Amino acid sequence: MTKKKEKKQKTSSQKKTYKGIVDVTRSGMAFVVVEGLESDIMVKQKNLGSALDGDEVLVDVIHQGKSMGRMEGHVTDVLKRKKTEFTGAIQLSKTFAFLIPDKSSGLSDIYIPENSLKGAKDGDRAVVKIVAWGEKSRKPVGEIVEILDATNTNDLAMKEILVESGFPLQWPKDVLDELAAMPGAGNLSAKDREGRKDFSKILTFTIDPVDARDFDDAISIRRLKNGQLEIGVHIADVSHYVQPNTALDKEAEHRATSVYLPDRVLPMLPEKISNELCSLRPHEDHLCFSCVFQMDDKAKVKQYWMGRTIIHSRHRFTYEEVQEIIQTGEGPYFEEVLLLNKLSQTLRAARFKDGAINFSSQEVRFQLDENAKPIGVKINQSDESHQLIEELMLLANRTVAEYVAKQKVNSHPIPFPYRVHDTPDEEKMHVFAVFAGKFGYKFDATSPETIATSFNKMLTLVKGKPEQHVLETLGIRTMAKAVYTADNIGHYGLGFEHYCHFTSPIRRYPDVLVHRILAQVLAGEVKPDKQLEKRCKHSSDMERKAMDAERAANKYKQVEYMQDFIGETFEGIVSGVAHFGFWVETVYAKCEGLVSVHGLREDYKHSETEYALVGVRSGKRIRIGDKVTIRVAAASLAKRQLDYDLVEEGVELPPLKKGVRSERIEREDRSKRSDSNRKTGKPPQHKSRKKKK
């Protein structure tokens, strides 16, 4: 064997292959992120094959940097696609078509054979599903899933956001076939009822938002003969209908979560499950998985029971109705509601005493007209009616997690999808503590416990003060993100050693897994899931994608709302800073836009430690939490972007750029011109480009 061949064989035998996730940067450069590796593997476009951002791939290392520096690789196989559906414009030929995907996808044109066109016309906007990826040719083949209505700009935008985030718009045929074979709502058979504890005669009701369509939790209450209170937390038994490894189960696992946009919900489960079979509607018998507590009047739990049940809800409350009962002491079942409120407030106080962090929360929702156009803003605060449900759900989630954590299989803990929340990052915590100190708030960062105590003390003292918004916002940003994992490290924010999600299986797949494992534990037939950690990671990933989609949709509505106010001024709060500018959230409508540094009268430098931009000459600081006045300069629905100008005393604002108008007004003008043309029969007039100078 020659030396040349020996060298080649040796190199080949030392080839390293890794599995990781593709991360494509804005510049187009790709990296494969491999768990356990200190640095990512760089992949040039020519070596990326058909892999796209977010795909799980195998990558061969083709070059090792000097002194074990960054590796360069070549993607050899795509193991799992992040998304298979894409939006874009149809380009039609005689016997086939191409979908020209939106630029953000990073995908080449998708070939669509004639038999997969479904009547699409040239120029149509459509959703296309890839059916063959053409790994070697890099020319994917697709079929049209849905032709989008370009005249309904809101519907088009919402659907594009969902597809962009990796959520399918339609249900696969095998899922629909399984649904068709299921019985209708209210038809519980003797087999369905078998082995369940009957709670149908006990007072039970639901408490949900006024516009809720599915009710996945209910509360029962009664006084026992021994003087104790029996409080039942009853959760829709989704796992009874969604069996493992069915088409329905696989689709639910793939979606992992429902997605809540301003004008719609994309459910994790089809409506027959989420709104009929499993929705705990009043005056119907329903199957539940329940956690039932015996407690005294001071909310001390004396004992509990968990298992499958049958319930019958007597009443459907809205949060507003319950809040009115709490405030007035009058209304349906007022004695039970007031008692539940007393118990929940006692549980809440004990939770904060034990180390939970009391961040206040508010939900901003747009009020929409019949065409889904935003016409106002509604801010939902966490009042006592919300806290009543929240505390009882937390108690159930915590109790289930504690119970399963104590069980063993072959002397080993049972794999279980815990909901965990890590302690704050030390560096972030230090920066925040220094910043809070400038307002006179001291932080003891010597341990996670003292940090929690310091947070709660600060949150109490800051209420009603000018710095409340900034310190609450930045405090939340110092926190780690909660995730699903079988590695139970506890939930720092809640102050719980054991915690899981048990109470929302209609909209979260980890809750379905919790129900299945709990049922196995109660039956003494545990079958450890070797793929559980992978399922947890997928659910965490899809949760983040859902949040991104919800933010994008809310941003779209913010832009749509503010289009009517271009040129007008508003009071706002600085909500973020960067080297290129700062973001301002308007006080009333909570609409966030960017003020570019290029529009300011002096140069500014970004100070990360102060969360501020600092004027180079004046030393003036623009920092998070500052109150400012802005003018709405531009609103682009296409970019989902608002641009603001800073209004400063004694400084004249530049005129709005020529041509900057509300896209809504432009659409109305175009519509009026089209109507006029149709009435007169004349084509629209266009000036010759040659005459423009």
N, C-alpha and C positions, 0 to 999 in steps of 0.2 A: 504493500500500500504506500503510495507516495505521501510526502509530507503535506502537500496541498490537500489531498483527500482526508488525511488524518485531521488536519485543522478544521476542515469543513464538517466532518462528522462530530468532532468535539463540540463545535459551536452549536450544532443542531441538538446534541444531547443536553446542552445546558439551557436550551430555550425555556423561558419562563412564560407561563400562561396564567392570567388572573381573571377573576370575575368581578365586574363592577358596574357602576351606573355612569352613563355618558352625561357630561355637563358641557354644553356649548355656550361659549361666551358671546357677548354682543358683537365682538369683532369677527366671529365665525370660527375661532380656534376652539378645538374640542379637547377635553380632558376626561379620562376615565377615573372615577373616584372609587378606590378599592378600600374596603374596610380593613384596618390594621396597617395599611401602608402610610408612612409619614408624608409622602408627597404623591400627588396625582400623576397619572401616566398621560403624557401629551400625545395627541393623535392629530396628524395633519389631515386636511380635508380629503386628500387622495387615498388615505389609508382608513377612512371612516366607513367605507362601504355604504350600505343603506341605513346605517344606524342614525337615529335622531336623538335630540335632547331628551334625557330621561329614560332612554332604553337601557335594559340590563343586557350586558354583552360579555363575550369572552374576548380578551385582548392579548396578543403575543407581544412581548418586549422585543423590539428590533434594534434598539440602541440604548446603551447605558451611559448616562452622563459621567463626566470625570469625577473622581473621588465620590463615587456612588451618588452623583447628582440626579437631576430629574430624568426619568426614563421616557423613551419615546416608543410608541406601540402601534400595532396594526390590528384593527378589529377583525376577528375571524368568524364570529357568529353572533347573531342577535338572539338572546334567550327569551326575552320578554319585551313586548312593545308597550311603551307608556300610553300610547293612544293609537287607535286604528281608524278614527273618523276625522275628516278634515273639511273645512269650508273653503269656498272659493267661487270663481266664475267659470261657467261652462263655455268652452270653445268648440263649436260644432263643425264637423266635416260631414261628408255624405254618409259614410257607414260607421263612423266612430266619433268619439269626442275626447277632449282632454279637460280635466279640471285644473285650472290655474290656481293653485292654493294661495291663501293669504301669505304675505311675506313672512309673518311671524312664525310660520310653521317650519321653515327651513327645509321644506320638501320640494322635490322637483315635480314637474307636471304629472298628473295621474291619468293613465290611459283608461278609457271607458269604452268597452265594446258596445255595439249597437243594441244588443239584447239586454243591456243593463242601463239604458238611458232613461226609461220610464217617462218618455214624453218630454224630456228637457229640451229647451230651445237655446239657441245661441245667445250668450250673454246672461242667462239665468244664474242666480246665486243658488248654490246647492250644498248639501252635506253628502259627502262620498265616503263609503267604507272601503278600505283596502282589503282585497280578497287574495291577492298574491303580490309579494314584495319584490320579485325579480332581483334576488340578491346579487347576481352577477351583472345584469344589465343596468341595475339601479333604476329601472323603469317600472314603478308599481302599477298594478292593475286594480281598478276599483269598480264599484257599482253604486248607483245613486240611492241614497237612503231617503232623502227628502229634498224636494224643490222648495226653496224658501221664497216667501212672498216679499218681493223687494219694495212693494208699496207700503207695507207695514214695517216701518223702520225700527220700532221698538221691539217687535217680535223677532225681527231679523237680528238685531243687536244682542238680545238675550240668548238666542239659540247659538249664535257665534261664540259668545262668551263661554257657554257650557261646553261646546265642542272643543274650543281652544284649551279648556282646562282638562280635557280628557274624559268627559262624561257623555255617554251615549244618549241620544234623544228618544230612541225607540226600543221596544222590547223584542228580543229574538223570538222567532217562531216557536221554538221548542218551549220557551217560557209561556207563551200564550196558549199553547196546547195543554200544558199542565194546569193552567188556570181554568181553562174551559171544563176540565174534568172535576174541578172542585165544587162542592155544594154551595148553595147561596147562603147569605147571612141569615142567622136565626134558626137554621136547620141543624141543631145539635142532636147527634144520634146518641143512643145508649152507650155506644163504644166511646164516643167523645167524652161523655160524662164519667166513664168508669175510672175508679181510683182517685177521684177528686173530692176535696172537702167542699161542702156546699155552703157558701156565704150569701146565697141569693135572698135570704130573708132578713139579712142584716142591713141597716141603713148604710148605703154607699152612694157616693156622688163624685163627679169629675169637676175639676177647676182648670180652665184653659183660656187662652186668648179668645177674644170675641170672634175672630175670623178663622179659628182653628177648624181643620177638616178631619183630622184624625185625633183620637183621644186614646193615648197609650197607657195612661195611669189613672187610677181611681183610689179614693180613700174611704174606708169604712170605720165606723166608730160605734161602740156600745159600752155600757157599764155592766161588768160581770157581777155575779152573786157575791164574790169575795171582796167586792168594793173596788177592785182594780179596773182600769180602763183598758179596753182592747182596741188597738189602733191597727188597721190593716192597710198595707201599701200593696195594691193589686196592679200588676203589670200585664199587659196583653201577652198571651202565650203564643208569640210568633213561631217559636220552635215547634209547636204542634203542627202547624201548617207548612212550614219551610223545613223540609227534611234534608239531612246532609247528602251532598253529592247529586241532588236533583238539579235540573236546569235552572229552576228558580233560586236555589241556594247559591249556585255558581255565579249567577248574575248579581245577586245581592252582595256576595263577597267581592266581586269585581268593583261594584259601585261603592260599597263600604259605608256610604252615608247618603242621606238626603241633602239636597242643595236648596237653600232658601234665597231666592232672588226677590227684588221688591214687588214684582207682579205675579210670581208663580213659585211653585215648588217642583223640583225634579225629584221624585221620590226614589228611595232605595228599593222599595217594593211596589209592585203594581197596585193600582187603586182598589182592586178587588180584595187585596190583603190589607192594605193600609187604611182604607176608608170604609170597608165593609166588614169582612170577617174578623179583623183584629181591632177595629175601632170600638172602644167601650161606650157605645151610644146608649142613651138612657132608655129604660123600659124594654131592654132585651137581655137575655141570658148570654154571657160571654165567658170564654175560657181564659184563665189568668194563671200566672205564676206569682205567688204572693209571699210577702214577708209580714208576719203578723206579730205585733208586740203587745205584751202585757206590761203596763207601766202605772205608776202612781200619779197623783195629781201634780207632782213636781217633776214629771217627765223622766223619772228614774226607771229604766227598763229592768223589770224583774225576770222576765223570760221571753223567749221568742220562738216562733215556729215558721218553717219555710216549706212550701210545697205547692202543688198544682191545685187550682180551685175553680169554682164556678161563681160568678158574681152577677148581680142585677142592679145596675145603676138607677137610682130613683130620680136623680136630678142632674142637669148639666148647668153648672155655674160658669160665668165668666169672671175674670179677675176683678173687673170693675164692680160686679154685683157683690162679690165677697168683701171687697174693700168697703163698700157702703154698709154692709152688715156690721163689719168690725167698727166702723165709725159711729153708726147710729144705734147698734144693738137691736135692729129690727130686720125682718126678712125671713125667707124660708129656712127652716132648720137653724135658726139663729143661735140657739143654745149650743148645738154641736159645733157650729162654725167658731163661735167665741171660745169654746173650750179647746178646739184644735189650735186656734191662734195663740192662746196662752201657753200651750205645750210647746209649740214651735218656737216662740220667743224665748222660752226657758232653754230649749236645746241650743238655740243660736247663741245665747249669752254664755253657755257652758263651753261651746266650741271656741269662741274667741278667748275665753279664759284659759283654755288648754293649748293655745298657740296658733290658732288660725289667724290669717291676716285679713283684716276687714276693709278690703278695697271696695269702694262703692262703684256701682255700675249703672249705666243708662243706655237704653236702646233707642237709636234715632231711626225713625221710619218715615218714609215719604207717604203722604196722602195722595192717592192717584185718582184721576177721573176715569170715566168709562173706557177711554182710549189708552189708559195706563200712563197718561201724562202727569207728572208731579205738579200738584197745585198747592201743596203746603207740607209742613213738617210736624210730626208728632214725636215727642220725647217720652218714652216710658221709663219711669223710675222704678227701682226695686222697692216696692212698698210692702206692707205687711201681708197682703194677699199673695204676692209672689213668694215671700219668705215662708209662708205657711207650707206651700208645696215644696219649696226648695229644701227646707230642713228635714221634712219627712222623707224626701227622696235621698238626701245625703245619708240619713240614718239607715235606710234600706241598703244603699250601695256599700256603705261601710260594714254593715253587719254581715252581708253576704261574703265580702272579701275576707273578713276576720274568720268566718266559719270555714271557708275553703282553705285558708292558709294553715289552719290547725290540722288538716287532714294529711295523711301520708299514703303513698303507694310504694310498697317494697322499701320502706324507710326513707323514701324521697318525697319532697314536696310535689304536689300535683301541678303540672303546667297549667297556668291560669292567666288570662289577659287582664293584668292589673292596670289601673290608670295611675301613673306615677308623675311626680313633679319634683324635680331636683332643687337643691338649694341654690341661691343666687351665685353667679360668677363673682369671684373675689375682686377682680379688677373693676368690673362694672359697679359693684357695690361700693368700692372705695370712691370712685368718681362721683357717684350719686350722693354719698355721705358728705363729701366735701361741698357739693353744690347745696344740699339741704342745710348745711351748717351756715351758709351765707344768709339764710333766712332765720337763723337762730334755733334750728332743730338739731339736736345731738343724736348721733347714732352709735350704738355699741355693737360693733361688728366682730366681737370676740367669738361668737358661736351662732349657729342658726337660730337658736332659741332667743338670744338677745337681739338678733336682727329683727325677728318677728315682733318682739315686744316694742322695739324702737319704732318699727313701721306703724303699729297700732296706735302708739302714743302720738306720733306725728299726724296720722290721719284724723285723730280726734281733735288735736289742737288747730289743725289747718282749716277746718270746716268754716266756710263763710269768708275766708280771707282771700286777698287777691292772688296769692300764690297757690291756692288749692289745686287749680286745674293743672298747673305745670308739675307740681310735686306728685300728684296722683298719676298723671300720665307717665312721667319718667320713672316713677316707682314700679309701675307695671312693666315697663320696658327692661328693668333690671332683672326681672324674674325669668327663670328658665321656662321653656314651653312644656306643657303637659303632653305625655305620649302614652301609647299602649305598649306594654312589654310584659314578658313572663318573669323578668328580673325585678322583684319587688323592692324598691328603695323608699317606698312611702310617698305620701303626697304632702309636700312642704307647705304649700299655700293653704291647704285645708287643715293642716296639723294632724293628719291621720297616718298611722303606721301602716294600715291596710285600707285600700280603696279600689273599687272597680266601678264599671258602668253596667248596671242591672236594669235601669228603669226606662230605657227608651229603645226597645228592640225594633220598633217600626222604622226608626230613622238612623240607627247605628248598628253596624254588623257586630262589633265587639260585644254588645249586649246579648245578641243571639248566641254567641259562643259561650258567654257567661251562663246563660240559661241551660245550655246543653250540658256543660260541665257540672253545674250545680245539680241537675237532674241525675247525672251519673253518680255523683257523690252521695246523694240522698238514697239512691237505689243500691249503693255498694257495688257498682259495676263500672269503675273508672277505667277508661281507655285513654291513656296519655296521648296527646296530639303532638307528634314529633315536628309538625310544620307550624306549630302555634306561634313561635317568635316571628316567623316569616309573615304569617297572617297579621300579627300585631303591627309589624312595620308597614305593611301595605295599608292597613286601616289608618295609621298615623299619617302616611303620605297622602292618602285620599282626603283625609280631614283637612290637611293644609291646602290641597287643591280646591276643595269646596270653599274654604275661607277666601282664597284668592279670587275665585269666581264671584263670590258674594261682594267682595270689595270692588271688583271691576264693575259689577252691575250697579252697585250703589254710586260709584263714581260717574257712571253713565247718567244716572238720574240726577246727580248733582249738576253735571254740565247742562243737561236738558233744562233743569229748573232755572239755572242762572243765565241761560240764553236770553231770557226775557228782561234781564237787568244789565245788559252791557252798557257801560258808561256811568252806571250808578255807583254810589259809595256805600260801604257797610262797615260796621264795627267788627273787629275780629281778634282772634288770639293766635299768636305765633305758635304753631304746632310742631315745627321741625326746622332744622337748619342744616345746610350743606355748604360746601365751598362755592357753589354756583348760585346760591340764593336761599330763600327761606319760604316755608309753607305757612299759610294763614287759613284758619278755619273761622268762617263767619259765625257770629254769636248766635243768631236766630236759627238759620237754616243748616248750620253745621256743614257747610260746603267748603271744601279745602282746595286752594289754588296756590300757584307758585309765583312769588315775586323774585324776578331775576336780579342778580347783582348788577347787571348791565344797565338797569333802570335807576340805580341809586346814584346820588350826587357825589359820592366818594368811593374809594376802593375799600373793600372789607376783607378781613382774614377770618378763617373759620377756627374757632377755639373749641375743641372737643370737650375739654375739661369744664368749660363754662356753658356748654350747650348754646353757643352764641356765635354771631358774626360781630367782629370788632373793627370799627373804623380805623383805618391806618393813620389818618391825620388827627381826627377828633377824639378817638378812643371810645366813641359812642358804641354801645352794645345793643344788638338786636338779639334777644334770647328767647328761648322757649318759655311761653307763659305771658310774654309781654302783650299788652293791649295795643292794637294799632287800628288805623283806618285805611281801608283799601278801596280802589276803584276796580270794577270788573273790566278788564281790558280785552279779553278774548275768551271764547268758549268753543272748543272743537269736539264734537261728538265722535268724529272719526278717530281722534287720538285719545278720547276720554280725558281731556285736559282743560283745566281752567288756568288762565293767566291773569294775575292781579298786578296793579300798580300801587305802590305805597304812597299814601296821601300824607304829606308833611307840611306843617305850618310854615308859610312863607315860601314854599317851593312850588313853582308852577308845574303842573303835570304836562307831559308831552301830549300832543293831540293823538287820539286813537288812530292807529294805522288805517290808511285808506283801504276801503274794502272789507274792514272787519265788521261783520254784521252777524246777527243771530242766524244760525243755520235754519232755525224754525221759520224766520221771516223770509229767508231766501226760498225755502220750500213752498211757503204760501204764495210768494210772488210767482214762482214757476207754475204753481197750480192755477193761479188766476190767469196767467198768460195762456196756459194750455186750454182752459175753459173758454177764454176769449177766442182763441184760434178755432176751437171746435164750433163755436157759435157763428163765426164769420166765414168759416171754410177756408181761411187763409193760412198758409204755412208760417211758422215763426220766422221772423226776419233776423238775419245774421250779417254783421258787417264783415267785409273782406279783411283778412288779416293784413293784407298788403297796405291798407290805408292806415293801420295803426303804427305809430312811431314812438 
